[in-house]
């Protein structure tokens, strides 16, 4: 049987859902991470849970925009929220997102990984996203 015929036979036997494909899940995660504010938020949440006020201070994102991004990240299953009194606290809850953020940190933020790449043209360390 030719490869083309084998592929066609397999396609007819197995229902294909793009949502179940690992590539589709990876693309969805990368789309979320591709926004600067969402990436900054997730980077700040890697060490642990933070309040909305603390996230605003660390990222410089205004509260209305921060809230919108946090709701979107929560809807995507990347962060979990909990109430502590009147304060909302968020934590990173996606191992996949944590792994990708770790790889990005190693590639772009870790001065020890590649000192030449970590220094900009001015010669100073540039670890900001």
Order of alpha helices (4+ residues) and beta strands (2+ residues): alpha-alpha-alpha-beta-alpha-alpha-beta-beta-alpha-alpha
